[in-house]
Amino acid sequence: MSGVFIMRIQQLSELLDFIAKSRLDMKQLYGQLHRNADSTRVKMMLEYLQQHQQHVHDSIENYIDEAPSRMLDTWYKDITFEDFKKRCNESLLPANMTEDDVLELHLDLENRLIALLEKTANSTAVTEIKEALLDLVRVEQTQQKRLVHSALRMDDI
């Protein structure tokens, strides 16, 4: 991973803010892919993914607004993560991309964010915070399963 900027996250509030912003980076990527896509079905899928990213971003922002500051102020020693915005900016697909290409890219990006949440949860000593993060992971995984099922149903249309 030489040459890749590594972000250091020190507080839970920074982590959640980073994940919320990463969802907007994904939304922006899907908008760019949408402009380049040939297929109407791929465009529909990318529109759906853009709306989904905005929804997840808003949900995380609401979570941040409602979470107790003592939780958000929790400090971490060494949580590092790649420059996700850079990854999104460099994740390009050809104009003839398929729904499978888009889904594969989406799952790769989303799984990176879910893994970051899990890694943080597993390095959390405070049970309440660990459980809250693992709940967030479960919500993300459930939404991801629904999204995959919706994408598969699009194939049946």
N, C-alpha and C positions, 0 to 999 in steps of 0.2 A: 504494500500500500504506500509506496514512496510517492511523495508529491501530493498526497491527498491530505487536505486540511482536516485536522481532528478537532472536534469541538469538545471542550471540557464543561461538564455540567456540575455545578456545585450545590444548587438548591433545588428542591422539588418544584418550586414555582418556575424556575428556569426550564426544567425538563418539560413540564406541561405546556409552557409557552412555546418551547421549541417544537413540540409535537403538533400543537395547534397551527403554528406557522408552516410546518412541513406539509400539513394537509392543504394549505393554500398553494404551496409550491406544486403539489400534485395536481391541484385544480388548474393551475396555470399551464402545466405540462399538457394536460388533457385538452385544454383549449387550443393550444398550439397544434397538437396532433389532429384535433377536429378540423382545423383550417386546412390541413394537408391531406386529410383522408379522402380516398376515392369513393369508398363504399358508404351508401346511405345507412346500412345497418351498423357499421362501425361508428359512423357519426352519431347515431342514436345512443349507442353504448357509451361513447365519450361524453355526450351531454348528460347522461345519467350519472356517470362517474364524477363529472364536475359538480353536479348538485349534491351528490353523496359527500364529496370532500368538504363542501361548504357546510353541510349539515354536521359532519363530524367536528369540523373546526368550531362551529358555534356551540356544540355540546361541550367540548373541552373548555371553551371560554366560560360557559355557564358554570361548569364544575369549578374552575379556578375562582370565579366570583363568589361561589357559595362555600368553598372549603375553608375550614378554620385556618387562620394565619399561622398558628403554631405548627400545623401540618405542612403548609406551603413553605415555611421557613426552615424545614428540616435540611440539614447539611449532609453532603456526600463527599467522600474523599476523592474518589477517582472514577467517575462515570465519564467515559469518553465515547464519542460517536463521530461518524464520518460527516463531511459537509453534505448534507442531504439536498440542499438547494442546488449545489453543483451537480450531484447525481441526477436530479430531475432535469436540469438544463442540458445534460449530456445524453439523456435517454430519448433518442430519436428513433422513430419507426418510419419505414418507407410509405409512400402514398398508398401503395397497394396492401397495407397492413390488414390483417384479418382480426375478427373478434378474439380469436385465441391469442394472437400476438398482444393485443391490448390487455386481455385478462392476465396473461402471463407477466407482463410488465407491472400491472397494478398489484398483483399478488406479491411480486418480488419487493416492490416499494413498501407496501403495507406491512409485510412480514418483517421488514427491517425495523419499522417503528414499533411493532408489537414486541419484537425481541428486545428492543431498548427498554420498553416498559417492564418486561419480565426481568431483565438483568437488574434494573433498578429495584424492583420489588424484592428480588432475592438478596440484594445487598442492604436491605432495610432492616434495622434491628427492632424498630417500633412496630408491634403487631398491628395496631390500628392502621398505620400508614401502609404497611405491607399488604394488608387485606384490601384496602382501598385501591391500591395499584393493581392487585390481582383481579379485583372486580372490573377495573377499567380494561384489563387484558381480556377478560371473559366477554365483556360487551363488544370490544373490537372484533374478537374471533366470531361471535354470534353474527354481527353485522356482515362480516366477511363471508360467512357461510351463506347468508341470505343473498348477498350480492352474487355469489357464484351460482346459486340456484336460479336467480333472476336471469343471469347471463345465459345459463343453459336453456332456460325456458324461451329466451329470445331465439335460440336456434330452432325451436319447434314451430315458430311462426311461419 
